[in-house]
Amino acid sequence: MPDRGFTHTQLAARAAYLLRGNDLGTMTSAAPKLYPHMWSWDAAFVAVGLAPLSVERAVVELDTLLSAQWRNGMIPHIVFASGVDGYFPGPARWACTDLAAAAPRGPQTSGITQPPVHAIAVQRILDHSRRHGRTTRAVAEEFLDRRWPDLVRWHRWLARARDLDGNGRIALYHGWESGMDNSPRWDAAYANVVAGAVPTFRREDLAHVGDASQRPTDAEYARYLWLLEEMKEVRYDDDALATAMSFAVEDVFVTAVFALACEVLAVIGEEHSCPNADVRELHEYADRFRRGVLDTTDPRTGAAKDFDLRSGRWMATDTIAMFAPLLCGGLPPGTERTLVRTFEGPKFCGHPDLRYAVPPSTSPVSRDFRPREYWRGPVWPVMTWLFSWTFARRGWAERAHLLRAEGLRQASDGSFAEYYEPFTGEPLGSMQQSWTAAAVLDWLG
């Protein structure tokens, strides 16, 4: 079926217009209605999209995020925009300023984190700065010099506070920390969470997404909020969380992203004469957490799996997370080719009923597949971008180009949706999503 969408020139203009419209001054809202604040990994991807428009504005985006970094090194998953309502749970529910000794005294934040993709954004900012004059390059390099210690502290916190068993895998205490909130990856772990009494709440998301089937259920939300109460009970203390939380999983996808990000940041450090000790430490983290990912893989298929720290069980699912080793590398060549064939084959991008040859969040052949339900089936353009960028970095130019071409075809309707129905291409979730526009701008930049 031919696509009758916007041309690339029109699409780039609409994406730039969207980011300008979502700009709150020093931060970009993830989406104007459903997500009116700054989200951590959204902000990194937004900076990727801003960089071809304005390196200076992309720097401001990351500066704002890093200004909300906790004293222990954590970058929180939400930085709340001052005076902006319309999202639940808001800062009063998190109560981080009152409870957490490590929380910043200035901006209000949530008490959890998100995938560490920020080094990729720094790399894209530096890439674009080289295409401009001396002044723009100076802005990017001054930002790197000024924020290098904060970026290293962020990586160091993940490596030290969240590798609970020293096996090179990042532990999460909430599905929200994965960025893939209601993925089938977490079904077994959430099933063992017995929610106690949760203070009364009213969800804001259903006021902006009329079809409730696209969103997590109320029962899921009760568990989400119970975990928040468990965190508050121990005042968000890193050491206490390790034993207090009823949800604790080793996330193989976040671990792979972390290994990749450590390598990217180490290379940046080498190129810009950052402290040798920091660069060595980052390379060591990249190696350690890459091994952690590889230790989870099936020796025949290369597919990776998560681990439930509470039940002591592996969790293998047919979701996009099984391709974590393609992000960080390290598989034996034959096994890697097998995993790539699965990625491109009928279980994922090559499924014959897909509208576009891009990876759905859950395999259409899985019993857990739900084509309209958040991370249980829909296609997320930002995931297509991440794999496209990583494949290009690894020298897989043809594969990267195909994902880019298909991702742009999907986005050509100009809705910049949060996610899309994989068979029909219908835009779902929140419209005017900043990171979707950012992915398009990078592809077209």
C-alpha positions, 0 to 999 in steps of 0.5 A: 500500500503506497504511503501518501504522507508528507515529503521529507522536507515537509516532515522535517519542518513539522518535526522542528515546529513540534519541538519548538511548540513543546519547548518550555524554555530550558526543557522540552515536554515529552508531550504537551498533554500526556507528558508535560514534564521532562523525562530522562531518556526522552530528554536525551533523544530530544537533544539528539533531534535538537542538535541538527537544529541548534547545538546550543539548544540541545546543550541547554536540554541536557544541562537542565536534566543534569542540573536535577541530578541527585547527589549520589549520581542518579539522573531521575526519570522525571524532572517536573516543570515548575507550575505545570500540573496534569501528570500523575504521580506528581512531585507531591506523591513522590515527596523526594525533596522531603524524604531523600537525602540525595535528592536535589534541593532545587528542581523537583524530581521523581525517585527512580531512574531510566535507561542511560542513553545520554552519552549517545546524545552527547555524541550527536551534539559533538557530531553536529557541532563539527559541522558548524563554526568555531563558536558552536564547536566551542559551546559543545566542547565547553559543555562536555568539559563542564558536565564530564564529571556529572556524566561519569558520576551517573555511570559510576552510580549505575555500576556501583548502586545497581549491580547488586550481585556484581555480575555486570547487570543493572537491577531495577526496582520498578518497571518504569525504570526500564522505560518499557512500563507494562512489557510482558518482560515484567509480568512474572515479577509483577505477579509476585508483588502484593500491593498493600493499601495505596493512597487514593489516586486519579489517573491523568493518562486516561483523560488524554488517551480515550481508549483505555486498552492502549494503556496499563490497567488500573490493577497494574497502576496499583502495583506501580504505586505500591512500589513507590510507597515501598521506596518512600518507606526507606526514603529512597536510600540505595542500600535499603532499596536493595532489600526492601523492594518487592520488585527487583529485576536485572534488566538485560536491555538497560544493561546493554544500553549501559555497556554501549553508553560507557563505550561511547562516553569513553571514546568521547573522553579519549577524543577530548583528552578527558581524565585517563582514569575516567576513560579507563573506568568507563572502558572497564564498565563497558566490558563488564556489563557487556559480559553481563548481557552475554551471560544471559544469552541462549547459546544457540539463538543469541537471545537475551533474557532478564532475571527476577532477583526475588524469585531467582528465575530467568524471564525469557520473553519474545520482546524487543529486549531479547535483541539487547546483544545487538546493541552492545555487541560481543556475541560469537559471529555465528550466534550474532548472525542467528539473532540478526536473522530473528530480528529481521525475520517473521517473528519481528521486522519481517512478519508478513502482516506488519505495515512497516518493517520495523521492530514491534515491542513484542513479537506478533507471534507471542501469546503476550502480543497486544497490538494496541497496548503500550509496550505489549505489541505496538511499534515505538519509533524511538526504538527503531531509531536506537537500533538504526543508530547502533547498527550504523555505528557497528558498520551495518550500513544497509540494515541501518538504512532500511530501518531509517527508511521504514521508520520515516515511512511510518512517520510520514503521516506527521502525527509523531505518535508515541507508538503505532499499531504494527499492522495498520500503522495507526498512530496510538498513545500520545500525539505530538511526542517530542522524541518521535519528532526528534528521531525523524529530525536525526534521520533527516539531519 
